[in-house]
Amino acid sequence: MLSSKAHLPVQDIRSADVSVSAVRHPVVFSSDGRGGLMLGVALYSLLSTVAKPAGLQVVILDAGLSEQDTERMRALCKTWGSSITFISLDGKLDGMPFSSSFPQAACGRLLLPELMPDTDTVLYTDIDVLFSEDITPLLTLNLESDLAAAVYEHPTYFNSGVMLLNLAQMRKEGTQQAIINCLEKNRGKFVFFDQDGLNAVMGGRVRALHPRWNWNELQSRKLFKRYRYWGCVPFLEALRTCMAPAIRHFACRPKITEYNYRWNHELYRRIWLQSPWKDVPQEGHRTIGKRLRRLLYGVSDALQRRRMQRIIANDDINPYPQVDSYWDTCKD
């Protein structure tokens, strides 16, 4: 049974709440060779938006990155004055329960309490993200006895794409092995595999963060169709977050590095072309169907953004009052 912690109002933290001298937690990514491009763009967006990148600790769980990509990442961090450490996952994932639908490298995050024994807290993020704002408030958050902090997809289930992990508490409680045992026991039953396992074991001990710290771009086009409480905030707050999140998460397919028609694909491409990976060609075929869908979605997205801006400007207009009513009952 999940505790009521997930039903409490989400914690929104801003740069103004952060002490200048606060110690920042390391930022951790995990990737194999196929994810080098996305990881590079994510790292570039992180370093170009975080306040005072000098001294920031970046940790990469390496499941087969190319030498070219690792050297580019080292050079990028050196330019910004940040440190970068690569932890090889070679042989460390042997015997781990896997799902063929998800990259094995992602399971490296389950081993973080063991892989980083001298670290108390880390910020883990998937590689298909784009940082658009300073994340120092996350990097200085004190989790106390909570196992983690994350954005909830609905009041009892959190998304694991961006997580602040309390490694010290997880080691104390044996959380790592409990998650692995849960995945092994439920092999073939979980839909989102390790994310389901994380929820099953850690549910009720994960602090709810504001969705601005992990806005799933798949939700953007659904806001006026079938909005369902992403981040557990009222509809108007979801609109504001969609327009200006701190971390954009481009989960699922089509991959954001392919020629695609996803929400904010132009923004991702623009940041990509500013990064050291600008010479890497875009994946996928530019078929007539994809070109047509990109054109139609472009018009539709522009109209939706204008509609969102009008609603935000008229703060009292909410086309989904039933959603807010539902969320109010969750807080009681």
PyMOL commands that set and color helices and strands:
alter all, ss='L'
color gray80, all
select helices_A, chain A and resi 4-7+15-17+33-49+67-80+104-115+136-139+167-173+175-185+194-202+211-213+217-222+230-232+235-243+265-274+288-313+321-331
alter helices_A, ss='H'
color red, helices_A
select strands_A, chain A and resi 27-31+57-62+83-88+121-125+129-131+148-154+157-166+206-208+215-216+247-249
alter strands_A, ss='S'
color yellow, strands_A
deselect
rebuild
show_as cartoon
